[in-house]
Amino acid sequence: MTLTNRRAEPPPEGGQTDASDRSETGEALVVFTPSGRRGRFPRGSTVLEAARSLGVDIDSVCGGRSICGRCQVEIGEGRFAKHGIDSRAFHVTEATPGEARYADKRGLAAGRRLSCQSRIQGDLVIDVPPESQVHKQVIRKRAEVRAIEVDPEVKLHYVEVAEPDLHDPSGDLRRLEDALRQQWEIGDLSCDLRVLQTVQKALRDGDWKVTVAVREGERLLTVWPGFHDRIYGIAFDIGSTTIAAHLCDLETGEVLAAGGRMNPQIRFGEDLMSRVSYIMMNPGGEAALTAAVREALNALAGEVAAEAGIDLNNILEVTIVGNPIMHHLVLGIDPTELGGAPFALATDQALNIWASEIDLRINPDGRAYVLPCIAGHVGADTAAVILSETPYLSDELRLVVDVGTNAEIVLGNRQRLLACSSPTGPAFEGAQISCGQRAAPGAIERVRIDPETLEPRFRIIGGDLWSDEPGFYDMAVRTGVTGICGSGIIEVLAEMYLAGILTADGVIDGSLAARSPRIVPDGRTFSYVLQYADGLSTEKRITQTDVRAVQLAKAALYAGIRLLMDRMGVESVDRITLAGAFGSHIDVKYAMVLGLIPDCDLAKVGSAGNAAGTGARIALVNRSSRAEIERVVRQVEKVETAVEPKFQDHFVRAMAIPHKSDPFPNLRAAVTLPEPREAAGPEEGRRRRRRG
């Protein structure tokens, strides 16, 4: 209902209002907080009608029928000098039978009223609590990143539809559309055949009262009999190694359940290029990889839905992000063209498709939004990271690195954005390391080495005690010490360097065998024994081959970063954010000591967690963010590392720890780095050990 005779009211001067004017006009002055919007309304108007006429953000699904309970407000009590209003609880009508019924069935907190049932009787100050606002905010904990406004593509509307009779030949769909137009001012809706096939049964099962889901304000998506007040969505982040899913309430933005699992495509190849090679060597092989990833998405959807206790039929929207090869495979597109220059994408545009088109077993009318790719090696996951971390809104020059099997790198600010991808390989995730493993209970995740004795101590995932503390072995017996995960690998190598065990060239110094039995000959090189075999586990040692694997990975990452810095024309950055599961768990100081990232004030280096997953979730719960990221990615300048001539030079220099030539002044101010020296050869190390 639109109140044509209400008058918008400017804030009072001096905190006063004219009571005689109210009595003459029969109007009441109403102020809504926190918006501050105010106006005069005829007595007898409902609070919800007043709010809507002023554009105040109050939620409602049931259309003012005291069913959904989302329009709750709190009536201010007392004299509000700021607004010039004396507001009292009796300035609204008493609770209606419908309101009392809702309170009995679902509960209504003290001081709360349903705005659709409360009629204005006098001047009021009315507070709209956060949970009653349509465009709610999901607060981001990191101050430099914006809050998320909840405004999903899909909205629910409860309507009562006129029954058919012999004198009105209009169809059920037309009368449903008429009800939406009259009760919600929604018109000109499109309707697909599969939705039309359900309309008549839903209307009759609901006794001509139904809840409809409308997408983008223009498409009738599904129809439920009776009142239905909850719909959900899933944000999928498809990584080369792992797949993550976040199940969200589309009305509140709340994450109800989250899950992850290994990407089953690993059996076809551990890295992206090996999967493309599999397809090239096995015609039609892309169908097997597509089937594998789609089945994993369905399994994850089932898991998170079961955890939250909801029906898959209530999931109406999904968003999907992933690197270009994952993007193509989940869509059923052969990614062979991405296996070689010029790395052509089938499409770089965002996609809005039926979820059933990619075999997702959610609501049959559910939709999937796939974020846009940026370039052949810079995918929708990077677009999601950009959406999450918003470097395009920053005055600072920001470096955002999503560390994984393939590192995505973004550099820029509100003036300019650059992006590239760098092939780091799986070493950061525990693969290619002799005692490496994925992050799991029992894996070593933190390491410290005494620079005098060269003795290590460590912590494992699932425990808070260090290995040299009383009670560690009693605690660890539950899981054992099973291996070393990515964050542990970074820390042990950085600590080995700081303790002098590793030279700047990444060589384990065999001469230190005279000081510590933990430096042991290993063929033509040496190894460092992190843990001796005991009742908990087998021996864990860091080999020269392990060191080289991490050097190759970190050099590829650093070289990609330097290419972007060269293109930007800068020698330093203002802020660094590490994203991804690995990036969220490593100690940023050790990442810089090892030379994964360039020099920066350590206070401005942080972790963002699964930023790609967060970006997917933002796109799920906020429809305007989709247009925003589609616009931003078109402005990103892509740098292709595979064809950049300076990549190799940067790569060679970055093999050193932390770097062959970059000075790292901020790091040196915070950490004492060893002086450059050469390691002793194997024979010299053995002789010194024998003399010792």
Helices and strands as residue ranges (DSSP letters): E 7-8, G 13-15, H 19-25, E 27-33, E 38-42, H 47-54, E 72-75, E 78-80, E 85-87, G 89-91, H 97-106, E 112-114, E 124-127, G 130-132, E 137-138, E 148-149, E 154-160, H 172-184, E 190-191, H 193-205, E 209-215, E 219-225, E 232-238, E 242-249, E 255-262, G 264-268, H 272-281, H 285-308, G 312-314, E 315-322, H 324-330, G 336-339, E 351-354, G 355-358, E 367-370, H 380-389, G 391-393, E 398-402, E 407-412, E 417-422, G 427-429, E 443-449, E 456-460, H 472-476, E 483-484, H 486-498, G 510-514, E 519-522, E 525-531, E 540-542, H 544-568, E 575-579, H 580-583, H 588-594, G 602-604, E 605-609, H 611-621, H 624-633, E 637-638, G 641-643, H 647-654, H 665-670, H 682-691
